[in-house]
Amino acid sequence: MTIFKTSRIIIPSQLAIFALASAMCVSAAAQQPADATSTQAPSATQPSPGALKMSEPPKEGFWGRVNPLARKKWVNKRLDPIKGELNELDEVNAKNARDIKDVDARATAGINKAQTTAQAANQVATAAGEQAQRANTIAGQAIGQVDQLDGKVKGLDQYSQISTVSITFRHGATALTPDAKKQLDDLAASLTGHQGYVLDLEAFAPLAGSAGIQSSQRLAEAVKRYLVTEHEIPVYRMHSVALGNVPATGTGEEAKPVRTSYVELRLMENSLAARDGSTPRFNPSR
């Protein structure tokens, strides 16, 4: 009984010693090639150490064979797909950046063109507004001129009486007396340099019927002849009528019978037709 107990205790100890010896053998076997290589003399056919270092890949060693993660090829083999994906991603990003830049350039060009078009349209609108304003101003001026011209046209036949002079004759005579000539001279002097006037002549004679009309006609012709020949008064500015013994009207007094031969001159003026706007002045009492 004692012998079996002792054998059971010894067997585990032998197994442990055997396992330790096996591990040491494996370690020695792993290190032996490196030691043999270092102690072996180079032969004549083997390359030099420098050439061997340049041509042979670096040795991985024990841990390179034991741990695959330490191998460069294994790492590169797994990194190459990732590098390819990264390169593809970089290309996609570069393409997107180019597309974005192109879109931004086109958008900027479109905005600039739109702004230029808007500015040109604004300038055209401003010019059109200015032209419309000028046209409105011209139209207003034209309307004012038309109104002014219409007023002038309507006022061409509007004459106002400036003064009146009465030229008397001797009974039965048609010749002008010195006093009558003096009156006509003063009247003609007041008309020098003036326009827009007319002389309205009404001739009266005490005779009745056609005799009175003919006599008054000769009196009016005598006055007109003197003004034309002595003072160059235009004939078109003198309008005469022979009334015979018809009582004079328009004096504001009651009509009286004609007892003397006389010619009544009325100086009429149209201020719109006057050349300088001034009014001829004639004082018959002077």
Secondary structure, DSSP 8 states (H G I E B T S, - for coil): -HHHHHHHHHHHHHHHHHHHHHHHHHHHHHHHHHHHHHHS---SSS--HHHHHHHS----HHHHHH-GGG-HHHHHHHHHHHHHHHHHHHHHHHHHHHHHHHHHHHHHHHHHHHHHHHHHHHHHHHHHHHHHHHHHHHHHHHHHHHHHHHHHHHHTT--EEEEEEEEEE-TT--S--HHHHHHHHHHHHHTTT--SEEEEEEEE-SS-HHHHHHHHHHHHHHHHHHHHHHH---GGGEEEEE-TT----SSSS------SEEEEEEEEE-TTT-SSS------TT-
